[in-house]
Amino acid sequence: MLAVGLCTVDLVQRVDVLPVPGQKVQSGSVELVAGGPAANAAITIAALGASVRLVTALGSHPLADLAKRDLAQYGVEVVDVLPDRVEPPTVSAVSVRNSDGERTVVSHNASGITVSADIDLSDVDTVLLDGHHPALALKAARADVPVVLDAGSRKPVFGELLPMVDVCACSSAFQDPVDCPVVTRTHDADPVQWFVGSDRGEIPVPQVEAKDTSGAGDVWHGALALGVARLRRVPEAADMPDLIRYANRIAGVRVQHEGASWRDELR
């Protein structure tokens, strides 16, 4: 499988209360790990036993090396298209509330990083994109295999990218009309909707005790893409309930575990 998009370094702190402007709070723990939509999805895929290659932009900064080591620990093959970049990679500051796992995130994403590179699509059976690094996404979307898009929020490249996508996985924050063969819409703890042509349905989300919701959507997308890869074709209406139940279950594992411990639980 191929994942293309953003890899960040996440500084994650657990707190009793999420800070408001002007407030200082004491954290109970600190983690520094690889994160970002494509990276979290790739880790999910690898932890579930599949081979996955992540194409992203990191560079040579020590924080980039930290992310690469973290990804390698879980079996993700990393292709860094900007290996000589000396600036720090994208850093996300994440605060997670102890009582319910709710989180806040401050991140620069891939803003200001322009990158284009050839992508080897010869041995790929499914592609997962997050829309970051647009030139890379457009090249990867040309693969003659199912292409899954993590549409967490609208990005400028979507106008050109969406016609190339087979499965568009939308979050509740992305409400634009989508004309793709397969569309899913997650709504936090509410049922997940799916649309295949004129067929549609919804699958309830299992109720679990949430300890950490950060990256849950990324994990859901990784599990969905893996389910599509196992089909070896674009999903049909009859496939959707099982695909979504699988993604729901894997995302449920993530939210029940604090920090990065969910990765080992999936292995």
C-alpha positions as CSV (number, residue, x, y, z in Angstrom):
1,M,0.0,0.0,0.0
2,L,1.0,3.6,-0.6
3,A,0.2,6.5,1.7
4,V,1.1,10.0,0.5
5,G,0.9,13.2,2.5
6,L,1.8,14.8,5.8
7,C,4.1,13.6,8.5
8,T,4.4,15.7,11.6
9,V,6.2,15.5,14.9
10,D,3.5,15.6,17.6
11,L,4.2,17.0,21.0
12,V,1.4,15.5,23.1
13,Q,0.6,16.5,26.6
14,R,-2.2,15.1,28.9
15,V,-4.0,17.7,31.0
16,D,-6.9,17.8,33.4
17,V,-8.4,20.9,31.7
18,L,-7.8,22.3,28.2
19,P,-6.3,25.8,28.6
20,V,-8.2,28.9,27.7
21,P,-6.5,32.1,26.6
22,G,-4.1,33.5,29.3
23,Q,-4.2,30.3,31.3
24,K,-1.3,28.0,32.2
25,V,-2.0,24.4,33.1
26,Q,0.3,21.6,34.3
27,S,0.5,18.4,32.1
28,G,0.7,15.0,33.6
29,S,2.7,13.4,30.7
30,V,4.6,14.3,27.6
31,E,5.1,12.4,24.4
32,L,7.1,13.2,21.2
33,V,6.0,11.0,18.3
34,A,5.4,10.9,14.6
35,G,2.0,12.0,13.6
36,G,-0.1,13.6,10.8
37,P,-2.9,12.1,8.7
38,A,-0.9,10.1,6.3
39,A,1.7,9.0,8.8
40,N,-0.9,7.8,11.4
41,A,-2.7,6.0,8.7
42,A,0.5,4.3,7.5
43,I,1.3,3.2,11.1
44,T,-2.2,1.8,11.4
45,I,-1.8,-0.2,8.2
46,A,1.7,-1.5,9.2
47,A,0.5,-2.4,12.7
48,L,-2.3,-4.4,11.2
49,G,0.2,-6.5,9.3
50,A,0.3,-5.0,5.8
51,S,3.2,-3.5,3.9
52,V,3.0,0.2,3.5
53,R,5.2,2.9,2.0
54,L,4.8,6.6,3.1
55,V,5.8,9.3,0.7
56,T,6.2,12.6,2.6
57,A,8.6,15.5,3.2
58,L,10.6,15.5,6.4
59,G,14.3,16.6,5.9
60,S,17.5,16.2,7.9
61,H,16.6,18.1,11.0
62,P,16.9,16.0,14.3
63,L,13.1,16.2,14.7
64,A,12.7,14.7,11.3
65,D,15.1,11.9,12.3
66,L,12.9,11.3,15.3
67,A,9.8,10.9,13.1
68,K,11.6,8.5,10.7
69,R,12.8,6.3,13.6
70,D,9.3,6.2,15.0
71,L,7.8,5.2,11.7
72,A,10.5,2.5,11.1
73,Q,9.8,1.0,14.5
74,Y,6.3,0.1,13.3
75,G,7.5,-1.2,9.9
76,V,6.6,1.8,7.7
77,E,8.9,2.4,4.7
78,V,9.5,6.1,4.4
79,V,10.3,7.9,1.2
80,D,11.4,11.4,2.1
81,V,11.2,13.6,-1.0
82,L,13.1,16.5,0.7
83,P,15.9,14.6,2.5
84,D,18.3,17.7,2.5
85,R,15.8,20.1,4.0
86,V,17.4,21.6,7.1
87,E,14.4,23.4,8.5
88,P,12.4,21.6,11.2
89,P,9.5,19.5,10.1
90,T,6.0,20.4,10.9
91,V,5.4,20.2,14.7
92,S,1.9,19.8,16.1
93,A,1.2,20.8,19.7
94,V,-1.6,18.5,21.0
95,S,-3.3,18.7,24.4
96,V,-5.5,15.8,25.5
97,R,-8.0,16.1,28.3
98,N,-7.8,13.3,30.8
99,S,-11.6,13.1,31.6
100,D,-12.8,12.3,28.0
101,G,-9.9,12.2,25.6
102,E,-10.9,15.4,23.9
103,R,-8.0,17.3,22.3
104,T,-6.9,20.6,20.9
105,V,-4.3,20.8,18.1
106,V,-2.1,23.6,16.9
107,S,-0.2,22.8,13.7
108,H,1.4,24.5,10.7
109,N,0.6,21.5,8.5
110,A,2.5,21.6,5.2
111,S,2.1,25.4,4.7
112,G,5.1,26.9,2.9
113,I,6.6,23.5,1.8
114,T,6.4,23.1,-1.9
115,V,7.5,19.7,-3.2
116,S,7.2,17.6,-6.3
117,A,8.8,14.3,-7.1
118,D,8.3,11.1,-9.1
119,I,6.5,8.4,-7.2
120,D,7.0,4.7,-7.9
121,L,3.5,3.2,-8.5
122,S,4.6,-0.1,-10.0
123,D,4.1,-2.3,-6.9
124,V,1.1,-0.5,-5.4
125,D,-2.3,-2.1,-4.9
126,T,-4.1,0.8,-3.0
127,V,-3.3,4.5,-2.5
128,L,-4.3,6.6,0.4
129,L,-4.0,10.4,0.2
130,D,-4.6,13.2,2.7
131,G,-4.4,16.1,0.3
132,H,-1.3,17.6,1.8
133,H,1.7,18.1,-0.5
134,P,-0.7,18.6,-3.5
135,A,1.8,17.8,-6.3
136,L,2.6,14.5,-4.7
137,A,-1.1,13.7,-4.3
138,L,-1.9,14.4,-7.9
139,K,0.9,12.1,-9.1
140,A,-0.1,9.3,-6.8
141,A,-3.8,9.6,-7.7
142,R,-2.8,8.5,-11.3
143,A,-2.2,4.9,-10.0
144,D,-4.3,2.3,-11.7
145,V,-5.5,0.9,-8.4
146,P,-8.2,2.1,-5.9
147,V,-7.4,5.6,-4.6
148,V,-8.8,6.6,-1.1
149,L,-8.9,10.2,-0.1
150,D,-8.9,11.4,3.6
151,A,-11.1,14.4,3.2
152,G,-10.9,15.7,6.7
153,S,-11.1,19.3,5.6
154,R,-11.2,21.1,2.2
155,K,-7.9,21.8,0.5
156,P,-7.3,23.8,-2.7
157,V,-6.1,20.7,-4.6
158,F,-9.5,18.9,-4.1
159,G,-11.0,20.5,-7.2
160,E,-8.4,18.7,-9.3
161,L,-8.0,15.7,-7.1
162,L,-11.5,14.5,-6.4
163,P,-12.3,13.4,-10.0
164,M,-9.3,11.0,-9.7
165,V,-10.5,9.5,-6.4
166,D,-12.4,6.2,-6.0
167,V,-13.2,6.4,-2.3
168,C,-13.7,9.8,-0.6
169,A,-13.8,9.5,3.2
170,C,-15.3,12.7,4.5
171,S,-15.3,14.0,8.0
172,S,-18.2,16.0,9.6
173,A,-16.1,19.1,8.9
174,F,-16.2,18.5,5.1
175,Q,-19.8,18.9,4.0
176,D,-19.2,19.9,0.3
177,P,-21.0,17.7,-2.3
178,V,-18.7,14.9,-3.5
179,D,-19.1,13.1,-6.8
180,C,-17.0,10.0,-6.3
181,P,-17.8,6.3,-6.8
182,V,-17.8,5.7,-3.1
183,V,-18.3,8.3,-0.3
184,T,-18.3,7.9,3.4
185,R,-19.1,10.5,6.1
186,T,-18.0,10.2,9.7
187,H,-19.8,12.2,12.4
188,D,-17.8,11.7,15.5
189,A,-19.8,9.3,17.7
190,D,-22.8,9.3,15.4
191,P,-23.3,6.7,12.7
192,V,-21.1,6.6,9.7
193,Q,-22.9,7.2,6.4
194,W,-21.9,5.6,3.1
195,F,-23.0,6.2,-0.5
196,V,-22.3,4.1,-3.5
197,G,-24.2,5.4,-6.5
198,S,-27.9,5.4,-5.6
199,D,-27.3,3.0,-2.7
200,R,-26.7,4.3,0.8
201,G,-26.7,3.3,4.4
202,E,-25.3,4.1,7.8
203,I,-23.4,2.0,10.4
204,P,-23.4,2.9,14.1
205,V,-20.2,3.6,15.9
206,P,-19.5,1.3,18.9
207,Q,-19.7,3.0,22.3
208,V,-16.3,2.9,24.0
209,E,-14.7,4.8,26.8
210,A,-12.6,7.4,25.1
211,K,-9.2,8.2,26.7
212,D,-7.6,9.9,23.7
213,T,-9.3,11.0,20.5
214,S,-6.2,12.5,18.8
215,G,-5.5,10.8,15.4
216,A,-8.7,8.7,15.6
217,G,-9.8,9.8,12.2
218,D,-6.4,9.1,10.7
219,V,-6.6,5.6,12.1
220,W,-10.1,5.1,10.7
221,H,-8.9,6.1,7.3
222,G,-5.9,3.7,7.5
223,A,-8.2,0.8,8.4
224,L,-10.6,1.7,5.7
225,A,-7.9,1.8,3.1
226,L,-6.5,-1.5,4.3
227,G,-10.0,-3.0,3.9
228,V,-10.2,-1.7,0.3
229,A,-6.7,-3.1,-0.4
230,R,-7.9,-6.5,0.8
231,L,-10.8,-6.4,-1.7
232,R,-8.3,-5.6,-4.5
233,R,-11.0,-3.5,-6.2
234,V,-13.2,-0.4,-5.7
235,P,-15.8,-1.3,-3.1
236,E,-19.4,-2.0,-4.0
237,A,-22.5,-1.3,-2.0
238,A,-22.5,-4.8,-0.5
239,D,-18.9,-4.3,0.8
240,M,-19.6,-1.1,2.7
241,P,-21.1,-2.3,6.0
242,D,-18.2,-4.7,6.7
243,L,-15.6,-2.1,5.6
244,I,-17.0,0.5,7.9
245,R,-17.5,-1.8,10.9
246,Y,-13.8,-2.8,10.5
247,A,-12.7,0.9,10.4
248,N,-14.9,1.7,13.4
249,R,-13.5,-1.2,15.4
250,I,-9.9,-0.2,14.7
251,A,-10.6,3.5,15.5
252,G,-12.3,2.4,18.7
253,V,-9.1,0.7,19.8
254,R,-7.2,3.9,19.2
255,V,-9.5,6.1,21.4
256,Q,-9.4,3.6,24.2
257,H,-5.6,4.0,24.7
258,E,-3.6,7.0,25.8
259,G,-0.9,8.4,23.6
260,A,0.9,6.1,21.2
261,S,0.1,2.9,23.0
262,W,-2.7,2.1,20.5
263,R,0.0,1.1,18.0
264,D,1.2,-1.8,20.0
265,E,-2.4,-2.9,20.8
266,L,-3.0,-3.3,17.0
267,R,0.0,-5.5,16.4
